[in-house]
Amino acid sequence: MELNTLITFYYNLKMKLHTNYREIFHKDFHEGTQAEILFMKDLKLNLDIESRPATKEQNMYEHWDVIDENNVKYDVKKHKGLYNYIELTNQFGNKGWLYGQADVFAFRVYSMWVLVDKEVLQHWVDKNITDREPIRDKKLYRCYQKRNWKDSCAIVKSYDLVKIAYQTL
């Protein structure tokens, strides 16, 4: 299947699978899906690597978005600006995407992809996010928690991710 056809099919399928959430999280969902599509295109264009999207179940329960022809699983993170969020615990109190089945995190930082190995990021978080008790205020290198949720996310500088990346695209 041609890359553009595959991407269109994937986008339409993902929109159908997530119909219930679309009204609530449409903007984030749409931007996240666009980031995944762009990442698959960039893998092909820059590294000549074929890839395919995760199924709904793989995305939700295994915490990865794209798998390449070498069976490397990527969790794709859309551009957040100067800072990024690292999810240690999800909204239901379960392990966050940092501890999912992805091998690599692909962060969109301005116009490039920053590829960070999962174990390297986990080690970096263990070393740099020492106070894991979530607070309500968003502070750099601290875990915060949204009101009435069970999540815990650390806020880090995008530049920190660039420094520990094994590759950029």
C-alpha positions in Angstrom: 0.0 0.0 0.0 1.3 3.5 -0.9 2.5 5.6 2.1 -0.1 8.3 1.6 -2.9 5.8 1.2 -1.8 4.0 4.4 -1.7 7.3 6.3 -5.1 8.4 5.1 -6.5 4.9 6.0 -4.8 5.1 9.5 -6.2 8.5 10.2 -9.7 7.6 9.3 -9.6 4.4 11.2 -8.2 6.1 14.3 -11.0 8.7 14.1 -13.6 6.0 14.0 -12.1 4.0 16.9 -12.0 7.0 19.2 -15.4 8.5 18.3 -16.5 8.6 22.0 -13.5 10.7 23.0 -13.4 12.9 19.9 -15.8 15.5 21.3 -13.9 15.9 24.6 -10.3 15.6 23.4 -10.6 16.4 19.7 -7.9 19.0 19.5 -5.3 16.9 21.4 -6.4 13.7 19.7 -6.1 15.4 16.2 -2.7 16.9 17.0 -1.4 13.6 18.4 -2.7 11.7 15.3 -1.1 14.2 13.0 2.2 13.9 14.9 2.1 10.1 14.5 1.4 10.4 10.7 4.3 12.9 10.4 6.6 10.6 12.3 5.8 7.7 10.0 6.4 9.9 7.0 9.7 11.1 8.4 10.9 7.6 9.2 10.4 6.7 5.6 11.8 9.9 4.1 14.9 10.2 6.4 15.8 6.6 7.2 13.9 4.6 4.5 12.2 2.6 7.3 8.7 1.3 6.8 6.3 1.6 9.7 2.7 1.0 10.7 0.4 2.4 13.4 -0.6 0.6 16.6 -4.0 -0.8 17.0 -6.4 0.9 19.4 -5.6 -1.7 22.1 -1.8 -1.5 21.6 -2.0 2.3 21.9 -4.2 2.3 25.0 -2.8 -0.6 27.0 0.8 -1.1 25.7 1.5 2.6 25.3 3.0 2.7 21.9 1.9 4.4 18.6 4.1 3.2 15.7 6.1 0.0 15.0 8.7 -0.1 12.3 9.9 -2.9 10.0 12.6 -3.9 12.7 9.8 -4.3 15.3 11.0 -1.2 17.2 8.0 0.3 19.0 7.7 4.1 19.3 5.6 6.2 21.5 5.1 9.5 19.6 4.8 12.8 21.6 3.6 15.9 19.8 5.4 19.3 20.1 4.8 20.9 23.5 7.2 23.9 23.2 10.0 24.6 25.7 8.8 21.9 28.1 7.6 18.3 27.9 5.6 16.1 30.3 6.8 12.7 31.3 3.8 10.5 32.5 4.9 8.3 35.4 1.3 7.4 36.4 -1.8 7.7 34.2 -5.2 9.2 35.0 -6.4 5.9 36.5 -3.4 5.4 38.8 -1.8 2.8 36.5 1.7 2.9 35.1 2.2 5.8 32.7 3.6 5.8 29.3 7.2 6.0 30.6 6.8 2.4 31.7 4.8 1.1 28.7 6.0 -1.3 26.0 7.5 1.3 23.7 11.2 0.9 23.0 11.8 4.5 22.0 10.1 7.8 22.6 9.8 10.1 19.6 9.4 13.7 20.9 8.6 16.4 18.4 10.8 19.4 19.4 10.1 22.3 17.0 11.0 21.0 13.6 12.8 17.8 14.5 12.1 14.4 16.1 14.2 13.6 19.2 14.5 9.9 19.6 15.2 8.8 23.2 15.6 5.2 24.3 13.1 4.1 27.0 15.7 2.9 29.5 17.8 6.0 29.0 14.8 8.2 29.8 13.8 6.1 32.8 17.3 6.4 34.2 17.3 10.2 33.5 13.9 10.5 35.3 15.2 8.4 38.3 18.2 10.7 38.6 16.6 14.1 38.0 13.0 13.8 39.3 13.8 13.0 42.9 10.7 14.3 44.5 7.9 12.1 43.2 5.2 13.3 45.6 2.7 14.9 43.1 1.7 18.6 43.8 -1.0 20.6 42.2 1.3 23.4 40.9 3.2 22.8 37.7 6.9 23.2 38.5 10.0 22.2 36.6 11.4 18.8 37.6 8.5 18.0 39.9 5.6 15.7 39.6 2.2 17.4 39.4 -1.3 15.9 39.4 -4.4 17.2 37.9 -7.4 17.9 40.2 -9.5 14.8 40.7 -7.1 12.6 38.7 -4.7 9.9 39.8 -2.0 10.8 37.3 1.6 12.0 38.0 3.6 13.9 35.3 7.0 15.4 35.6 7.7 18.6 33.7 11.1 18.7 32.0 12.9 21.0 29.5 12.7 19.9 25.9 16.4 20.6 25.8 17.0 17.8 28.4 15.5 15.4 25.9 17.7 16.6 23.1 20.8 16.0 25.3 19.9 12.4 26.0 18.6 11.5 22.5 20.4 8.9 20.5 19.3 10.4 17.2 17.4 13.3 15.8 15.4 13.4 12.5 
